[in-house]
Amino acid sequence: MARVTSIRTLCFEQPAVPIHAQRFAGRQQIVLTVLRSDSGQTGCSMARAHGGQPGRGIADAIRSSLAPRVLGQDVLHRERVWQSLVELEPAGYVPVFAISAVDVALWDLAARELGVSVASLVGGRRDRIRAYASSAAMPRIDDYVAEAQQCVARGYRGYKLHPFNQPDKDIALCRAVRNAVGPDVALMLDVAKTYDRMAAMRVGQVLQDLDFAWFEEPLPQHDVTGYAALRRALRVPLIGGETVPGHGPAVAEFLRADALDMVLCDVYWKAGITGMLKTAALCEALGSQVASHHGASPLMNAANLQVLCGATNAEWIEILVPESGYDFGLSHYLAPDADGWVHLPPGPGLGAEPDWDYIRANTVEGSDQTLEWAR
């Protein structure tokens, strides 16, 4: 079979995405990773640098630490490669985002070598999944109400609020949006680990009365005991685990403690497609669902779609809105149809192609580098 012969990394920049614009003003950098095989096929990924940091940190980790473990490897030996990469992450030698970038690109490359979609490689269970719209933080309740109504009118059947992170104001917001969209739209609340236990209990009791689909990350991620107590006390499903380190083992601790109903899962934070599959399988074995978390770039969310269409324990894919703020660097983007379904794109691999004109126009000077396999 074909072998990986080169790794190319380059950084391009663009305006900060709306959900992070308040905290990290200005521009953000994206690391494009391209793996090439000796048959001439390529596979790609896009990792977003966090917190206003340069993409150089991710790119340097890929070139310095990960490339020697990938170059020359059979493109079908994804598990072997992933195990060699992920052993570097718990000690902090490399960021998980660098591992994710390489793993996703390798899956894209392998599927293209075989002429099939990634979804086919992970089981091919279905070719579509429902989308929920996910808000940015906005200044007024009326802004959320208007956006939720617009999203429903466009076909979305679910809407997630990233609120003010002030319990009383968040309660008023949730009531207003529920009244605006009616009882048939799934609503979710994500407070990004900002409540204490008392606030989480008070807000959770309101959410269950409003029939919310889930209550997302109300407590700090280390508070397993608090999550378990909250889950016992509330009927609204409790989800978390978005950024817990350690991938599967850390998720397992939450599930063994009966602390979560669903686990947040995406290719970016879970160490790629391989890591996301392991998390989904663990949850399935323990009778839990995975809740889609956005992949942090349009290409990584395309990877999420491929995995979710193969998973048996997922119902939604997250689409951040307004979409125009998150669609960059590709020739085509995920979008729901009039009934709220996102369909697998045609074509092999991830079914997504870089917009090279856009990327070249925004490439950070001096960041485009390629390492070749020394045969």
C-alpha positions in Angstrom: 0.0 0.0 0.0 1.0 3.6 -0.4 3.2 5.3 2.2 3.3 8.9 3.5 6.1 10.7 1.7 5.7 14.3 2.8 4.1 16.5 5.4 3.4 20.1 4.6 2.2 22.7 7.2 1.3 26.3 6.6 -0.5 28.9 8.7 -3.1 31.3 7.3 -5.0 33.9 9.2 -8.4 35.5 9.1 -10.8 37.3 11.5 -11.5 35.7 14.8 -14.6 33.6 14.8 -17.7 35.2 16.4 -17.8 32.8 19.4 -14.3 33.9 20.4 -14.2 37.5 19.2 -15.1 39.0 22.6 -12.2 37.2 24.3 -9.6 37.2 21.6 -10.0 40.2 19.4 -8.3 40.6 16.1 -7.3 37.7 13.8 -6.8 34.0 14.3 -4.4 31.6 12.7 -5.2 28.2 11.1 -2.7 25.5 10.5 -3.3 23.6 7.3 -1.6 20.2 7.3 -1.3 18.2 4.0 0.0 14.6 3.9 1.1 13.3 0.5 1.6 9.6 -0.4 3.9 8.0 -3.0 0.9 7.5 -5.2 0.3 11.3 -5.4 -2.8 11.4 -3.2 -3.2 14.0 -0.5 -5.1 14.3 2.8 -5.7 17.6 4.6 -6.8 19.0 8.0 -7.1 22.5 9.5 -6.3 23.1 13.2 -7.3 26.4 14.8 -4.8 28.0 17.1 -6.5 29.0 20.4 -6.4 32.1 22.5 -5.0 34.4 19.9 -1.8 32.4 19.8 0.2 31.9 16.5 -0.3 28.7 14.6 3.4 28.2 14.7 3.2 26.2 18.0 1.0 23.6 16.4 3.0 23.6 13.1 6.3 23.3 14.9 5.0 20.3 17.0 3.9 18.6 13.8 7.2 19.1 12.0 9.5 18.5 15.0 7.8 15.8 17.1 5.2 14.1 14.9 6.6 14.0 11.4 9.3 11.4 12.2 6.5 9.1 13.4 4.4 9.5 10.3 6.7 9.8 7.3 7.2 6.5 5.6 4.3 4.9 7.3 1.6 2.9 5.4 -1.4 5.2 5.0 -3.7 2.4 6.2 -1.9 1.9 9.5 -3.8 4.7 11.2 -4.0 3.0 14.6 -0.3 2.3 14.7 0.5 5.9 13.8 -2.1 7.3 16.3 -0.7 5.3 19.2 2.8 6.6 18.5 1.5 10.2 18.4 -0.9 10.2 21.4 1.7 8.9 23.8 3.4 12.3 23.6 0.3 14.3 24.6 -0.4 13.4 28.3 3.1 14.6 29.3 2.6 17.8 27.4 5.2 17.3 24.8 2.8 18.1 22.0 -0.6 19.8 22.0 -3.6 17.5 21.3 -4.4 19.8 18.3 -1.2 18.8 16.5 -2.1 15.1 17.0 -5.7 15.8 15.7 -4.3 17.6 12.7 -2.1 14.7 11.6 -4.7 12.0 12.4 -7.5 13.7 10.4 -5.2 14.3 7.4 -4.2 10.6 7.5 -7.8 9.4 7.5 -8.5 11.8 4.6 -5.5 10.4 2.7 -6.3 6.8 3.4 -9.9 7.1 2.2 -8.8 8.9 -0.9 -6.3 6.1 -1.6 -9.2 3.7 -1.5 -11.6 5.9 -3.4 -14.2 6.0 -0.6 -15.5 8.4 2.0 -14.2 8.4 5.6 -17.8 7.6 6.7 -17.5 4.4 4.7 -14.3 3.5 6.6 -16.0 4.0 9.9 -19.1 2.0 9.2 -21.2 3.8 6.6 -24.3 3.7 8.9 -26.1 6.7 7.3 -25.6 9.6 4.9 -27.2 12.4 6.9 -27.6 13.7 10.4 -29.7 16.5 12.0 -28.0 19.8 12.6 -28.4 22.2 15.5 -27.5 25.8 15.3 -25.1 27.1 18.0 -25.1 30.8 18.9 -22.2 33.1 19.7 -22.4 35.2 22.9 -24.7 38.2 22.2 -25.5 41.4 24.2 -29.3 41.2 24.4 -32.0 38.6 24.9 -33.8 39.9 21.8 -30.7 39.1 19.7 -30.9 35.4 20.7 -34.7 35.3 20.1 -34.3 36.8 16.6 -31.5 34.4 15.7 -33.3 31.4 17.0 -36.4 32.2 15.0 -34.3 32.8 11.9 -32.5 29.4 12.3 -35.8 27.6 12.7 -37.2 29.3 9.6 -34.1 28.0 7.7 -34.6 24.4 8.7 -32.7 23.9 11.9 -34.6 21.8 14.5 -32.2 22.6 17.4 -30.6 25.7 18.8 -27.9 26.0 21.5 -27.5 29.1 23.5 -24.1 30.4 24.7 -25.6 32.8 27.2 -24.5 35.7 29.5 -23.2 33.2 32.2 -25.2 35.1 34.8 -27.8 32.6 36.2 -30.8 35.0 36.6 -30.3 36.5 33.2 -29.7 33.1 31.6 -33.0 31.9 33.1 -34.8 34.8 31.5 -33.0 34.1 28.2 -34.0 30.5 28.2 -37.6 31.3 28.9 -37.7 33.9 26.2 -36.2 31.6 23.5 -38.5 28.7 24.4 -41.6 31.0 24.1 -40.3 32.3 20.8 -39.7 28.9 19.1 -42.4 26.8 20.6 -42.2 23.3 22.1 -41.1 21.4 19.1 -37.6 22.8 18.7 -34.7 21.2 20.7 -33.0 23.8 22.9 -29.6 23.4 24.6 -27.8 25.6 27.1 -23.9 25.8 27.2 -22.5 27.9 30.1 -18.9 26.8 29.5 -18.1 25.6 33.0 -18.9 28.9 34.6 -21.5 28.0 37.3 -21.0 26.8 40.9 -23.1 23.9 42.1 -25.9 26.1 43.6 -26.3 28.1 40.4 -26.2 25.0 38.3 -28.9 23.4 40.3 -31.2 26.4 40.1 -30.8 26.9 36.4 -31.1 23.2 35.7 -34.4 23.0 37.4 -35.7 25.7 35.1 -34.3 23.9 32.0 -36.1 20.7 32.9 -39.4 22.6 33.2 -38.7 24.2 29.8 -38.0 20.8 28.3 -34.4 21.6 27.2 -32.6 18.8 25.3 -29.5 19.2 27.4 -27.6 21.3 30.0 -24.0 21.6 28.8 -20.9 21.9 31.0 -22.4 23.9 33.9 -19.5 23.1 36.3 -15.7 23.1 36.1 -14.6 20.0 34.2 -12.7 18.6 37.2 -15.8 18.5 39.5 -16.8 14.9 38.8 -18.6 14.7 42.2 -20.6 17.8 41.5 -21.7 16.5 38.1 -22.8 13.2 39.6 -24.8 15.0 42.3 -26.4 17.3 39.7 -27.3 14.4 37.4 -29.0 12.6 40.2 -31.0 15.7 41.1 -32.1 16.8 37.6 -34.2 15.3 34.8 -32.6 17.5 32.1 -29.8 15.5 30.4 -26.3 16.7 31.6 -23.4 16.7 29.1 -19.7 17.5 29.4 -16.2 16.3 28.8 -15.5 18.7 26.0 -11.9 19.4 27.0 -11.0 16.8 29.6 -7.4 15.6 29.0 -6.6 12.0 28.5 -9.2 11.2 25.9 -11.0 7.9 26.6 -9.7 7.2 30.1 -10.9 10.6 31.5 -14.3 10.2 29.9 -14.5 6.7 31.4 -14.1 8.2 34.9 -17.1 10.5 34.3 -19.3 7.6 33.0 -18.3 5.2 35.8 -19.3 7.9 38.3 -22.7 8.3 36.5 -21.8 12.0 36.2 -22.9 12.6 32.6 -25.7 11.6 30.3 -23.8 12.4 27.1 -20.2 13.2 26.3 -19.1 16.0 24.0 -17.1 14.7 21.2 -15.2 16.2 18.2 -12.1 15.3 16.2 -10.3 18.4 17.4 -10.3 17.9 21.2 -10.4 14.1 21.1 -7.1 13.6 19.2 -8.5 13.2 15.7 -10.9 10.8 14.1 -9.2 7.8 15.8 -9.7 9.4 19.2 -13.3 10.4 18.5 -14.1 6.9 17.4 -12.7 5.5 20.6 -14.7 8.0 22.7 -17.9 7.2 20.8 -17.3 3.4 21.2 -16.6 3.8 24.9 -19.9 5.8 25.4 -21.8 3.2 23.4 -20.5 0.4 25.5 -21.6 2.1 28.6 -25.0 3.1 27.3 -24.4 6.8 26.7 -24.6 9.1 23.7 -22.1 11.4 22.3 -23.1 15.1 21.7 -21.5 16.8 18.7 -19.1 19.6 19.5 -17.9 21.8 16.6 -14.5 20.8 15.1 -13.0 24.3 15.4 -12.6 24.7 11.6 -14.9 23.9 8.7 -12.6 21.1 7.5 -12.5 19.5 11.0 -16.3 19.8 11.2 -16.5 18.0 7.9 -14.5 15.3 9.6 -17.0 15.3 12.5 -19.8 14.8 10.0 -18.1 11.7 8.6 -17.6 10.2 12.0 -21.1 11.0 13.2 -22.6 9.4 10.2 -20.8 6.2 11.2 -21.7 6.4 14.9 -24.7 4.7 16.4 -25.1 6.9 19.4 -25.2 10.4 18.0 -28.2 12.4 16.9 -26.9 15.9 16.0 -24.1 17.8 14.4 -23.2 21.3 15.7 -23.2 24.1 13.2 -22.0 27.5 14.6 -24.0 30.5 13.5 -23.9 32.8 11.8 -22.2 30.4 9.4 -20.5 33.2 7.5 -18.2 33.8 10.5 -17.0 30.2 10.5 -16.8 29.2 6.8 -13.3 29.8 5.6 -10.6 28.1 3.6 -12.8 25.5 1.7 -14.5 25.4 -1.6 -17.8 24.2 -0.1 -19.3 24.1 3.4 -21.7 22.1 5.5 -25.2 23.4 5.6 -28.6 22.0 6.6 -31.3 21.4 4.0 -34.8 22.8 4.4 -35.7 20.0 6.9 -32.6 20.5 9.1 -30.5 17.6 7.8 -26.8 17.8 6.9 -25.8 15.4 4.2 -22.5 13.7 3.5 -20.8 15.4 0.5 -20.0 13.4 -2.6 -16.4 12.4 -3.2 -13.8 10.4 -1.4 -12.1 11.2 1.9 -13.6 14.1 3.9 -15.4 15.3 0.7 -13.9 18.7 1.2 -11.4 20.6 -0.8 -9.2 23.6 0.3 -9.8 26.9 -1.3 -6.2 27.4 -2.3 -6.8 31.0 -3.6 -8.1 32.1 -0.2 -5.4 30.2 1.7 -2.5 31.6 -0.4 -3.9 35.1 -0.1 -3.9 34.8 3.7 -0.8 32.7 4.3 1.5 33.9 7.1 4.8 34.8 5.6 7.5 32.1 6.1 5.1 29.5 7.5 4.8 27.2 4.4 7.2 24.3 5.0 7.4 20.7 3.8 9.2 17.7 5.2 10.0 14.8 2.9 10.5 11.2 3.7 14.1 10.2 3.7 13.7 6.8 2.0 
